[in-house]
Each structure stands twice: as structure tokens, then as C-alpha cells.
Amino acid sequence: MSTPHNEANNGDFAKTVIMPGDPLRAKYIAENFLEDYKLINSVRGMYAYTGKYKGKEISVMAHGMGMPSIGIYAYELYKFYGVENIIRIGSCGAYLPDLKLFDIILTENVYSESNFALTFNNDDCHIISSNNDLNNLISETANENNINIFVGNTACLDCFDVYMPNLQGFLDRIPKDFNPIGAEMEAFALFYIAKFLNKKASCLMSVVDSKFITDVATAEERQTGLNNMIKLALDSAIKI
């Protein structure tokens, strides 16, 4: 069956889906990492592909920007297409001076001021966790491949924090013991939908900005940095 946002047929998606925000990044992953891939969705330009990575069927689909967007696509993948696991891969801002350009963060818990859970499910929830089993698998894969990752709590915002006139005001409202190490705009909705539907979700992010970073990455460095995250997600996905 199709949905208003997805023209794929039943069986088109693998049980595990890698989800970048950018549709062109989904296309890049399919073209550069998957074999025998096929385009299964292009509605609204939100590309989705299924192919094989090291012999195992994997899907990759873009989710767009922000919680409402990923909330729609994650819900439909889990509810209507039989997807069991989603690993979001994206970019983030760093809140720790130790984090450098393209360092990889694996989210444990996410805090958001959003009313996503309240609107969706009448649930006044503002902290949600990733799936422990999936996170442990990603951490083990990173260790096996000598990829350094930072595991910790992150914040999920309704707006791009670089444009916020008073970011510190937001940070001061975060629970004192939460200590986010980075921020992005989608993980809370993904994790909430996953838990609501009894599915699994994780979030990997590459650092692309920080008030502590003054370096400007070259195009080659940027591509290599993102590729490390992509490979980690894919190498983890084939073990599920």
C-alpha cells in the first residue's frame, strides 16, 4: 500500500532503514554504498531506496527537517511498511569544547521543549531515550572499526540554534543534570514514535558547527567526515 507521503509498495522497504535529513544525501548513499538499489519513493522529493550493503538488504530514506517531518515518515515506515529499526544520521551543533568538526555523537537521551508528544498522544513528555540494544550494537561496531564516538544526551530544538538570539536562555531551561553534548532538530520525534509503536530507533550525528570551533572544513574533509558516520550506520545495520 502507499500513503499520502510515500508511494512505495508493501515489501519495498527493508526491516532496517537509514534516515538522513537531506534527500540528496539519501541518493548519495544509495549510489555510493548500496548495490542493486532501486528508487522506491520520490513523493515530495523525499527519496527512498532499497538495495544491498555487504549482501544484506538495507533501505535509506530522507526524513526532511524538523520533528513534524520525521514524525510523519517514521510513523508510516513503522506502522504501514513493517520497518523495525531506524538509524537517523545527520548533522548537529556541539555544546562541548572537546568536540571537533565531524566528531560523531550517538544519542542516549533527548530533551525537547516541544509539545510533540502532547499533541500526538496527550503525553506531557519532554525527555525520551533511544533504544539501548541498537545503541549498544552501534557502539560495538564503532569499536570494531576504530571509530571514535561520543555517547551522551542531546537536545532537540524547534529551530536552528545558530539563529537563536539567546541560545543560553534555552540552555538554562534544560534540567540541570541533563548536560546535553549537542543539538539537532529531529531525534525526539523519532524516538517517541518508535517507543509508541514498540519499534527501535537510534541517532548518529556529525558535528558541523560549534561556538568552540573556528576551523573551516574543506569539501574533501566534509565528505570524509560524513562518510565515516554513514559507514558506521550501515555496518551496524547489517548486524541487526
C-alpha positions in Angstrom: 0.0 0.0 0.0 1.0 3.6 -0.4 0.4 6.6 1.9 -0.2 10.3 1.2 3.6 10.8 1.6 5.1 7.5 0.3 4.4 5.7 -3.0 6.4 2.6 -2.1 4.6 -0.8 -2.1 4.4 -3.4 0.7 7.7 -5.2 0.9 9.7 -2.4 -0.8 11.4 -1.4 2.5 13.9 -3.5 4.4 13.4 -4.0 8.1 16.2 -1.5 8.8 16.2 2.0 7.4 19.0 4.5 7.5 17.5 8.1 7.5 19.4 11.2 6.6 17.5 14.5 6.6 18.6 15.5 3.1 17.0 13.7 0.1 20.3 14.2 -1.9 22.2 12.5 0.9 19.9 9.5 0.6 20.6 9.5 -3.1 24.3 9.8 -2.4 24.3 6.8 0.0 22.4 4.6 -2.5 24.7 5.5 -5.3 27.9 5.1 -3.4 27.3 2.4 -0.8 24.5 0.1 -2.0 24.4 -2.5 -4.7 21.4 -3.3 -6.9 19.5 -0.4 -5.4 16.2 0.9 -6.7 14.2 4.1 -6.1 11.0 3.3 -4.2 9.8 6.7 -3.3 10.0 10.2 -4.7 6.8 11.8 -3.4 7.6 15.4 -2.4 11.2 14.7 -3.4 11.8 12.6 -0.3 13.8 9.9 -1.9 13.9 6.4 -0.6 16.0 3.5 -1.9 16.4 -0.2 -1.1 19.5 -2.1 -2.1 22.2 -4.4 -0.6 25.1 -3.5 1.6 27.6 -6.2 2.0 25.0 -8.7 0.9 22.2 -7.6 3.2 19.1 -5.7 2.2 19.0 -2.1 3.6 16.8 0.9 2.9 17.7 4.5 3.0 15.2 7.3 3.1 15.3 11.0 3.7 13.2 12.5 6.5 13.4 16.2 5.9 13.9 18.9 8.6 12.3 19.1 11.9 10.1 17.0 14.2 6.9 17.2 12.3 8.6 15.9 9.1 10.4 13.0 10.6 7.4 12.2 12.8 5.3 11.6 9.6 7.9 9.5 7.8 8.9 7.4 10.8 5.3 6.7 11.8 4.5 5.5 8.2 7.6 3.3 7.9 6.9 1.6 11.3 3.1 1.4 11.0 2.5 0.7 7.4 5.7 -0.7 5.9 6.9 -3.2 8.5 10.1 -1.4 9.4 11.5 -2.4 12.7 14.7 -0.3 13.1 15.5 3.3 12.1 19.0 4.8 12.4 18.9 8.5 11.9 22.1 10.1 10.6 22.5 13.8 10.4 24.5 16.9 11.4 24.5 18.7 14.7 25.8 21.5 16.7 28.2 20.7 19.5 28.0 22.0 23.1 31.3 20.7 24.4 34.7 22.2 23.7 36.2 18.7 23.3 34.1 18.1 20.2 35.7 18.9 16.8 34.4 19.1 13.3 32.9 15.7 12.2 33.2 14.1 15.5 30.4 11.6 15.8 27.7 11.7 18.5 25.5 8.8 19.5 22.4 10.0 21.4 21.3 8.3 24.6 18.5 10.6 25.8 16.9 13.6 24.1 15.4 16.7 25.8 13.0 18.9 23.9 10.7 21.8 24.9 8.5 20.8 22.0 4.9 19.7 22.6 5.2 16.9 20.0 4.3 14.2 22.5 1.4 16.2 24.0 -0.1 17.0 20.6 0.4 13.5 19.2 -0.5 11.4 22.3 -1.7 13.7 25.1 1.6 13.0 26.8 3.4 15.8 28.6 6.8 14.2 27.8 10.0 16.1 27.2 12.7 13.5 27.6 12.9 10.3 25.6 15.5 7.6 25.2 17.0 5.8 22.2 16.9 2.1 22.0 19.6 0.5 24.2 20.1 -2.6 22.1 20.5 -0.6 18.9 22.8 1.8 20.6 25.0 -1.0 22.1 25.3 -2.5 18.6 26.4 0.8 17.1 28.9 1.3 19.9 30.3 -2.2 19.4 30.6 -1.6 15.7 32.4 1.7 16.2 34.9 0.0 18.5 35.5 -2.8 16.0 36.2 -0.3 13.2 38.3 2.0 15.4 35.8 4.9 15.0 35.7 7.2 18.0 32.2 8.2 19.0 30.9 10.4 21.8 27.9 8.9 23.6 25.7 11.3 25.6 22.5 13.3 25.9 21.4 15.7 23.3 18.8 18.5 22.8 16.2 18.5 20.1 15.1 22.0 19.0 12.2 23.5 17.1 14.5 26.0 15.4 18.1 26.2 14.2 20.1 27.1 17.3 22.7 29.1 15.3 19.9 31.6 14.5 18.6 31.9 18.1 19.1 35.4 19.6 19.5 33.9 23.1 20.7 30.3 23.0 21.9 30.5 26.6 18.3 31.2 27.7 17.3 27.8 26.2 20.2 26.0 27.7 19.4 27.4 31.2 15.9 25.9 31.0 17.3 22.4 30.4 17.2 20.2 33.5 20.4 20.8 35.4 21.6 17.1 35.4 20.8 16.5 31.7 24.0 18.1 30.3 23.5 17.9 26.5 26.6 17.5 24.4 25.0 18.5 21.2 21.8 19.6 19.5 19.7 18.8 16.4 16.0 19.0 15.3 14.5 15.5 14.8 15.6 12.8 17.3 12.9 13.4 19.9 10.0 12.8 17.5 11.8 9.7 16.0 12.4 8.2 19.5 8.9 9.0 20.7 7.2 7.4 17.6 9.5 4.4 17.9 8.5 3.8 21.6 4.8 4.4 20.9 4.8 1.7 18.2 7.2 -0.6 20.1 10.0 -0.3 17.5 13.7 0.6 17.7 15.5 3.9 16.9 18.9 5.4 17.3 20.5 8.7 16.2 24.0 9.3 14.9 25.2 12.8 14.2 28.3 14.5 12.8 29.4 17.8 14.3 29.3 20.6 11.8 29.2 23.7 14.0 30.0 24.9 17.5 30.9 28.1 19.2 34.1 26.4 20.1 35.1 25.7 16.5 36.8 28.2 14.3 38.1 25.8 11.6 36.6 25.7 8.2 36.5 22.3 6.7 37.4 21.6 3.0 34.9 19.9 0.8 37.0 16.7 0.9 37.2 16.8 4.7 33.4 17.3 4.9 32.7 14.3 2.6 35.2 12.1 4.5 33.7 13.1 7.9 30.1 12.3 6.8 31.2 9.1 5.1 32.6 7.8 8.5 29.1 8.2 10.0 27.4 6.7 7.0 29.7 3.6 7.1 29.1 3.2 10.9 25.4 3.3 10.4 25.5 0.8 7.5 28.0 -1.6 9.2 25.7 -1.5 12.3 22.6 -2.1 10.3 23.8 -5.3 8.7 24.2 -6.9 12.1 20.6 -6.4 13.2 
